[in-house]
Amino acid sequence: MSQRTFHIQILVTVAALLIVLISAISRSAPVGAQSTKRNPVVENAAQKVQQGEQIFRFDTFGDQAFWGDTLKLHQAIEGAKLGGVGPGVSPKTALAVGLKVDVDALPSNLVQQIEHGKVNLNDPAVTLALLKLNAVVGLTGFFNSSGTLQSVGIQCALCHSTVDNSNPALCAGQITPNPGTGCIGHRLDGWPNRDLNVGGIVALAPDLSAFADLLSTDQATVRKVLNSWGPGKFDAELALDGKAFNPQQVTDGTVTGTNVSGASLIPPAFGLGGVNLHTWIGWGSVPHWNAFVANLEMHGKGRFFDPRLNDATQFPIAAAHGFGDLPHINPDDDLITSKLAALQLYQLSIPAPNSTVAFDQAAAARGDELFSGKQDATTVTRSHCGPNPGGICISPATFASIASKPIAGRTTAIGPRRLVRSLPISRAASITTGASLI
């Protein structure tokens, strides 16, 4: 065999091997959904999301020491006949103030009994039974060994979850829930509970002296303020600045002369992926706001630091009571901080929902006229939301025109950043409400 022929055979053999190798590589499964190789990052993320779900739904952060031990809200729930005070809170009363029941936490036979009217929904004892089943969304009961209610705590889900309308007949005629939602159904995490009368529920507490002392007023005035909020609203700044009403509310350029409540619509906790700042006014990042709420609003046990609350002009109560730098407790006693990462990851994973109502062309036309005309919002959203994903959807000039108007008595600013942002919704989403943001 000549040397030239030998070289040709070698080249052909190498080429054949390369073809076989390339073919094998192209046919092999890519590293992805079908791969058996474990990705520790994905596994960690999945674990964190699952932990976050449990924290979001069931963790009180130890706040039962406030809602139960201090305000004694549990006594109002159980009523005098069961060891508490007053008439108690029956399931019908609970539904009327917007509390929701997780149908998946109920035994199937109990659901059937409720559907057939065989459960006394006027009896507070039934409410206690639902609490024992951990079926009341966002509310946890703590019971003595004798079965009596010892305390009660709240979770993130109280305000930021609702249930679907899979059982529309189970509202017992107490409330017409927000479109797409129900009273007893499957959980919808991240949805703002626009039926929830937070102020009305808190006002039931027998002892509001903690709030009265903080606001330098009496309990009757505190109840008046709380009952002014109405369904679906909450005033997160009341305990910071003490401004409950705005007598200088401006509508269409005219001072109305009415005391408008400082409460604003409960914001959604869905669709926050890619959103830098949480809440309507861009108070802070998601974990920052979660820490703020868990410590200062839910009254859980943890650490919180935000020097902006030391501004005695904007937040006189917060500055006077050191809310900007809570006492440095032992990390082992902190029931909040270590949970913020998992809670954030879960919230960022909650998708914005699709529309819950049919498209209303007339309403859309009115909204477009307001959006493009009087409010001049197109410039804001096009120039700041488009090229700056996750940013604050407002221009400095537009903010100046808004911030110069008294809003809920807080004339110095709209939150510590003096900014506002838009609602995080999907392209097809529609959360309906008959109320304005402020």
C-alpha positions as CSV (number, residue, x, y, z in Angstrom):
1,M,0.0,0.0,0.0
2,S,1.4,3.4,-0.9
3,Q,1.9,6.0,1.7
4,R,-0.5,8.3,-0.2
5,T,-3.3,5.6,-0.1
6,F,-2.6,5.0,3.6
7,H,-3.0,8.7,4.4
8,I,-6.3,8.8,2.5
9,Q,-7.7,5.9,4.5
10,I,-6.6,7.6,7.8
11,L,-8.4,10.8,6.8
12,V,-11.6,8.9,5.8
13,T,-11.6,7.0,9.1
14,V,-11.1,10.2,11.1
15,A,-13.9,11.9,9.2
16,A,-16.2,8.9,9.8
17,L,-15.5,9.0,13.5
18,L,-16.2,12.8,13.6
19,I,-19.5,12.3,11.8
20,V,-20.5,9.6,14.3
21,L,-19.4,11.8,17.3
22,I,-21.3,14.8,16.0
23,S,-24.4,12.7,15.4
24,A,-24.3,11.3,18.9
25,I,-23.9,14.7,20.4
26,S,-26.8,16.2,18.4
27,R,-29.1,13.3,19.5
28,S,-28.2,13.5,23.2
29,A,-30.7,15.1,25.5
30,P,-29.9,18.8,26.3
31,V,-29.4,19.8,29.9
32,G,-32.9,20.9,30.7
33,A,-36.2,19.6,31.8
34,Q,-35.4,16.0,30.7
35,S,-31.9,16.0,32.3
36,T,-31.4,13.9,35.4
37,K,-28.5,16.1,36.5
38,R,-29.5,18.1,39.6
39,N,-29.1,21.9,39.6
40,P,-28.6,23.0,43.2
41,V,-29.8,26.5,42.3
42,V,-33.1,25.3,41.0
43,E,-33.5,22.9,43.9
44,N,-32.8,25.7,46.4
45,A,-35.2,28.1,44.6
46,A,-38.0,25.5,44.7
47,Q,-37.4,24.8,48.4
48,K,-37.4,28.6,49.1
49,V,-40.7,29.1,47.2
50,Q,-42.3,26.3,49.2
51,Q,-41.1,27.8,52.4
52,G,-42.3,31.2,51.3
53,E,-45.7,29.9,50.6
54,Q,-46.0,28.5,54.2
55,I,-44.7,31.8,55.7
56,F,-47.1,33.9,53.6
57,R,-50.1,31.7,54.5
58,F,-49.5,30.7,58.0
59,D,-46.7,32.5,59.9
60,T,-47.7,35.1,62.5
61,F,-44.2,36.1,63.3
62,G,-45.2,36.0,66.9
63,D,-47.8,38.8,66.5
64,Q,-50.4,36.9,68.6
65,A,-48.7,38.6,71.6
66,F,-50.2,41.9,70.2
67,W,-53.5,41.0,68.7
68,G,-54.4,38.5,71.4
69,D,-52.5,39.4,74.6
70,T,-52.6,43.2,74.1
71,L,-55.7,44.0,72.1
72,K,-57.6,40.8,73.3
73,L,-59.2,40.5,69.8
74,H,-59.7,36.7,70.5
75,Q,-62.2,37.6,73.3
76,A,-64.4,39.5,70.8
77,I,-64.2,36.6,68.4
78,E,-65.4,33.9,70.9
79,G,-68.0,36.0,72.6
80,A,-69.3,36.0,76.2
81,K,-71.0,32.7,76.0
82,L,-67.7,31.0,75.2
83,G,-65.6,32.9,77.6
84,G,-64.9,36.1,75.8
85,V,-66.8,39.3,75.5
86,G,-69.8,40.6,73.5
87,P,-71.9,38.7,71.1
88,G,-68.9,36.9,69.4
89,V,-68.1,36.6,65.7
90,S,-70.3,34.1,63.9
91,P,-69.3,32.8,60.4
92,K,-71.9,35.1,58.9
93,T,-70.4,38.1,60.7
94,A,-66.9,37.0,59.6
95,L,-68.0,36.7,56.0
96,A,-69.7,40.1,56.2
97,V,-66.4,41.8,57.2
98,G,-64.6,40.1,54.3
99,L,-62.9,37.2,56.1
100,K,-62.4,34.2,53.7
101,V,-62.5,30.4,54.3
102,D,-60.1,28.0,52.6
103,V,-62.3,25.2,51.4
104,D,-59.3,22.9,51.0
105,A,-58.8,23.0,54.8
106,L,-62.3,21.7,55.4
107,P,-63.3,18.1,55.6
108,S,-65.4,17.1,52.6
109,N,-68.4,16.2,54.8
110,L,-68.3,19.6,56.5
111,V,-68.4,21.3,53.1
112,Q,-71.4,19.2,52.1
113,Q,-73.1,20.2,55.4
114,I,-72.5,23.9,54.8
115,E,-73.8,23.5,51.2
116,H,-77.0,21.9,52.5
117,G,-77.6,24.5,55.2
118,K,-76.9,22.0,58.1
119,V,-74.3,24.2,59.8
120,N,-75.4,27.1,62.0
121,L,-73.5,30.0,60.5
122,N,-74.9,32.3,63.2
123,D,-73.0,30.5,66.0
124,P,-69.5,31.9,67.1
125,A,-68.7,28.3,68.1
126,V,-68.6,27.4,64.4
127,T,-66.0,30.2,63.9
128,L,-63.8,28.7,66.6
129,A,-64.2,25.3,64.9
130,L,-63.0,26.9,61.6
131,L,-60.0,28.4,63.4
132,K,-59.1,25.0,64.8
133,L,-59.1,23.7,61.3
134,N,-56.8,26.6,60.3
135,A,-59.4,27.3,57.6
136,V,-59.8,31.1,58.1
137,V,-57.5,32.8,55.6
138,G,-54.8,34.9,57.3
139,L,-56.1,34.3,60.8
140,T,-54.7,31.8,63.3
141,G,-56.3,30.8,66.6
142,F,-54.3,29.6,69.6
143,F,-56.2,27.4,71.9
144,N,-55.9,26.3,75.5
145,S,-55.9,22.6,76.4
146,S,-59.6,23.1,77.4
147,G,-60.4,24.1,73.9
148,T,-61.1,27.8,74.6
149,L,-59.5,30.5,72.5
150,Q,-56.3,31.7,74.1
151,S,-55.1,34.2,71.5
152,V,-55.2,35.0,67.8
153,G,-52.5,36.1,65.3
154,I,-52.5,37.3,61.7
155,Q,-50.5,36.5,58.6
156,C,-49.6,38.2,55.3
157,A,-52.5,36.3,53.7
158,L,-55.1,38.2,55.7
159,C,-54.9,41.2,53.5
160,H,-53.0,39.8,50.4
161,S,-55.0,36.6,49.7
162,T,-58.6,35.8,49.0
163,V,-60.5,32.8,47.6
164,D,-62.0,32.0,44.2
165,N,-65.7,31.9,43.3
166,S,-65.9,28.1,42.9
167,N,-68.6,28.1,45.6
168,P,-70.6,31.3,45.0
169,A,-73.6,30.2,47.0
170,L,-71.5,29.9,50.2
171,C,-71.4,33.6,50.9
172,A,-74.6,33.1,52.9
173,G,-76.1,36.3,51.5
174,Q,-73.7,38.4,53.6
175,I,-71.6,40.0,50.9
176,T,-71.2,40.4,47.2
177,P,-67.5,39.7,46.8
178,N,-65.2,41.4,44.4
179,P,-65.5,40.0,40.9
180,G,-63.7,36.7,40.4
181,T,-63.5,36.0,44.1
182,G,-65.7,34.3,46.7
183,C,-66.2,33.7,50.4
184,I,-65.5,30.0,50.8
185,G,-63.2,28.7,48.1
186,H,-59.7,27.9,47.0
187,R,-56.9,30.3,48.0
188,L,-55.8,33.0,45.6
189,D,-52.5,34.2,47.1
190,G,-51.3,37.6,46.2
191,W,-54.8,39.0,45.5
192,P,-55.7,42.0,47.6
193,N,-58.8,41.2,49.7
194,R,-60.9,44.1,48.6
195,D,-63.8,42.8,50.7
196,L,-61.8,42.8,53.9
197,N,-62.8,45.5,56.4
198,V,-59.5,45.6,58.3
199,G,-60.5,48.6,60.4
200,G,-63.9,47.1,61.3
201,I,-62.2,43.9,62.5
202,V,-59.6,45.7,64.6
203,A,-62.3,48.0,66.0
204,L,-63.9,44.8,67.5
205,A,-61.0,44.4,69.9
206,P,-62.0,45.1,73.5
207,D,-58.8,46.9,74.4
208,L,-57.5,49.5,71.9
209,S,-55.5,51.4,74.6
210,A,-52.2,50.6,72.8
211,F,-53.4,52.5,69.7
212,A,-55.0,55.2,71.8
213,D,-51.8,55.8,73.8
214,L,-49.7,55.8,70.6
215,L,-52.0,58.4,68.9
216,S,-52.5,60.4,72.1
217,T,-56.3,60.1,72.0
218,D,-59.1,57.9,73.4
219,Q,-60.3,54.5,72.3
220,A,-63.6,55.9,71.0
221,T,-61.7,58.1,68.6
222,V,-59.5,55.2,67.5
223,R,-62.6,53.1,66.7
224,K,-64.1,56.0,64.7
225,V,-60.9,56.2,62.6
226,L,-60.8,52.4,62.1
227,N,-64.4,52.2,61.1
228,S,-63.9,55.0,58.5
229,W,-61.5,52.9,56.4
230,G,-64.1,50.6,54.8
231,P,-63.6,47.4,52.9
232,G,-60.4,46.8,51.0
233,K,-58.5,49.7,52.6
234,F,-55.8,50.1,55.2
235,D,-53.8,53.1,56.5
236,A,-50.2,51.9,56.9
237,E,-49.0,55.4,57.9
238,L,-51.6,56.1,60.7
239,A,-49.2,54.8,63.4
240,L,-46.3,56.8,61.8
241,D,-47.8,60.3,61.4
242,G,-51.2,60.2,63.2
243,K,-53.0,61.8,60.3
244,A,-56.3,59.9,60.0
245,F,-58.3,62.3,57.9
246,N,-57.8,65.0,55.3
247,P,-60.1,68.0,55.5
248,Q,-58.5,69.6,52.5
249,Q,-59.2,66.9,50.0
250,V,-59.0,68.3,46.4
251,T,-61.3,66.9,43.7
252,D,-61.2,68.5,40.2
253,G,-59.3,71.4,41.7
254,T,-61.9,72.1,44.4
255,V,-61.5,71.6,48.1
256,T,-64.4,69.3,49.0
257,G,-64.5,70.2,52.7
258,T,-65.1,66.6,53.8
259,N,-62.9,64.5,56.0
260,V,-61.5,61.9,53.7
261,S,-60.0,58.8,55.3
262,G,-56.3,58.4,55.0
263,A,-56.7,54.7,54.1
264,S,-55.7,53.5,50.7
265,L,-56.5,50.4,48.7
266,I,-54.7,47.2,49.8
267,P,-52.1,46.6,47.1
268,P,-51.7,43.3,45.3
269,A,-48.8,41.0,46.1
270,F,-48.7,39.4,42.7
271,G,-46.9,40.4,39.5
272,L,-44.0,41.9,41.5
273,G,-41.2,40.2,39.4
274,G,-39.2,43.0,37.9
275,V,-40.7,45.6,40.1
276,N,-38.1,47.4,42.2
277,L,-40.3,49.1,44.8
278,H,-43.3,47.7,46.6
279,T,-46.6,49.4,47.4
280,W,-48.4,52.2,45.5
281,I,-45.9,54.8,46.7
282,G,-42.7,52.8,46.2
283,W,-41.9,52.7,49.9
284,G,-39.1,50.1,49.4
285,S,-38.1,46.8,48.0
286,V,-40.3,43.7,48.6
287,P,-38.2,42.4,51.6
288,H,-38.0,45.9,53.1
289,W,-41.7,46.3,52.9
290,N,-42.3,42.8,54.3
291,A,-40.0,43.7,57.2
292,F,-41.8,47.0,57.7
293,V,-45.3,45.3,57.8
294,A,-44.3,42.3,59.8
295,N,-42.7,44.5,62.5
296,L,-44.7,47.7,62.6
297,E,-48.1,46.8,61.2
298,M,-48.5,43.1,62.1
299,H,-46.5,43.7,65.3
300,G,-44.4,40.6,65.0
301,K,-41.2,40.0,66.8
302,G,-38.1,41.1,64.8
303,R,-35.7,43.8,63.9
304,F,-36.3,46.8,61.6
305,F,-34.2,49.7,60.5
306,D,-35.2,52.6,58.3
307,P,-33.7,56.0,59.2
308,R,-36.3,57.8,57.1
309,L,-38.8,57.2,59.9
310,N,-36.6,59.5,62.1
311,D,-38.0,62.5,60.1
312,A,-40.1,64.1,62.8
313,T,-41.7,66.4,60.3
314,Q,-43.2,63.7,58.1
315,F,-43.4,60.9,60.7
316,P,-43.7,62.5,64.1
317,I,-45.1,59.4,65.9
318,A,-42.5,57.1,64.3
319,A,-39.7,59.4,65.2
320,A,-40.8,59.9,68.8
321,H,-41.1,56.1,69.4
322,G,-37.9,55.0,67.6
323,F,-39.7,53.0,64.9
324,G,-36.8,53.7,62.5
325,D,-34.5,51.5,64.6
326,L,-36.3,48.9,66.7
327,P,-34.6,47.5,69.8
328,H,-31.7,45.2,68.9
329,I,-33.1,41.8,70.1
330,N,-31.2,38.5,70.3
331,P,-31.1,37.1,66.7
332,D,-32.4,33.8,68.2
333,D,-35.6,35.7,69.3
334,D,-36.1,37.3,65.8
335,L,-39.0,35.6,64.2
336,I,-39.0,37.7,61.0
337,T,-35.7,38.5,59.5
338,S,-34.6,34.9,58.6
339,K,-37.8,34.4,56.7
340,L,-37.7,37.4,54.4
341,A,-35.7,35.7,51.6
342,A,-38.2,32.8,51.2
343,L,-41.1,35.2,51.5
344,Q,-39.7,37.4,48.8
345,L,-39.0,34.6,46.4
346,Y,-42.6,33.3,46.8
347,Q,-44.1,36.7,46.2
348,L,-42.0,37.3,43.1
349,S,-43.2,33.9,41.8
350,I,-46.9,34.8,42.0
351,P,-48.1,35.7,38.5
352,A,-50.5,38.5,37.8
353,P,-54.0,37.0,37.1
354,N,-56.0,37.2,33.9
355,S,-59.1,39.3,33.7
356,T,-61.9,38.3,36.1
357,V,-64.6,40.3,34.4
358,A,-65.9,40.8,30.8
359,F,-64.4,43.7,28.9
360,D,-66.5,46.8,29.3
361,Q,-65.9,49.0,26.3
362,A,-67.7,52.0,27.8
363,A,-65.7,51.9,31.0
364,A,-62.5,51.5,29.0
365,A,-63.4,54.6,27.0
366,R,-63.9,56.6,30.2
367,G,-60.7,55.3,31.6
368,D,-58.8,56.2,28.4
369,E,-60.2,59.7,28.5
370,L,-59.1,60.1,32.1
371,F,-55.7,58.4,31.6
372,S,-54.9,60.4,28.4
373,G,-56.6,63.6,29.4
374,K,-57.1,65.0,32.9
375,Q,-54.4,62.8,34.5
376,D,-51.9,63.1,31.6
377,A,-50.6,59.6,32.6
378,T,-49.5,58.6,29.1
379,T,-46.3,60.7,29.3
380,V,-45.5,59.1,32.6
381,T,-45.9,55.5,31.7
382,R,-44.5,55.7,28.2
383,S,-41.3,57.6,29.1
384,H,-40.6,56.0,32.5
385,C,-42.1,52.5,32.5
386,G,-41.1,51.5,29.1
387,P,-37.3,52.1,29.0
388,N,-36.9,51.6,32.7
389,P,-38.5,48.2,33.7
390,G,-39.3,47.9,37.3
391,G,-38.8,51.7,37.8
392,I,-41.2,54.2,39.4
393,C,-43.9,55.1,36.9
394,I,-44.0,58.8,37.4
395,S,-42.0,61.8,36.2
396,P,-40.7,64.5,38.5
397,A,-42.9,67.1,36.9
398,T,-46.0,65.0,37.3
399,F,-45.1,64.2,40.9
400,A,-44.8,67.9,41.6
401,S,-48.3,68.5,40.5
402,I,-49.6,65.6,42.7
403,A,-47.4,66.2,45.7
404,S,-48.4,69.8,45.9
405,K,-52.0,68.7,46.7
406,P,-53.0,67.5,50.2
407,I,-53.5,63.8,50.0
408,A,-55.1,62.2,53.1
409,G,-53.7,65.0,55.3
410,R,-50.1,64.1,54.3
411,T,-49.2,67.3,52.5
412,T,-45.4,67.0,52.9
413,A,-45.0,63.9,50.7
414,I,-46.4,60.7,49.4
415,G,-44.4,58.2,51.4
416,P,-40.7,58.6,52.2
417,R,-39.5,58.4,48.6
418,R,-42.0,61.1,47.4
419,L,-42.9,58.9,44.4
420,V,-45.8,56.7,43.2
421,R,-45.9,53.8,40.9
422,S,-48.5,51.9,38.9
423,L,-50.3,48.6,39.6
424,P,-48.4,45.5,38.5
425,I,-50.8,43.6,36.3
426,S,-50.6,41.3,33.4
427,R,-51.7,42.5,29.9
428,A,-55.0,40.8,30.4
429,A,-55.4,41.5,34.1
430,S,-58.3,43.4,35.5
431,I,-58.9,44.0,39.2
432,T,-62.1,45.9,39.5
433,T,-63.1,48.2,42.3
434,G,-65.5,51.0,42.7
435,A,-63.0,53.0,44.9
436,S,-60.2,55.3,44.1
437,L,-56.6,54.6,45.2
438,I,-56.5,57.4,47.7
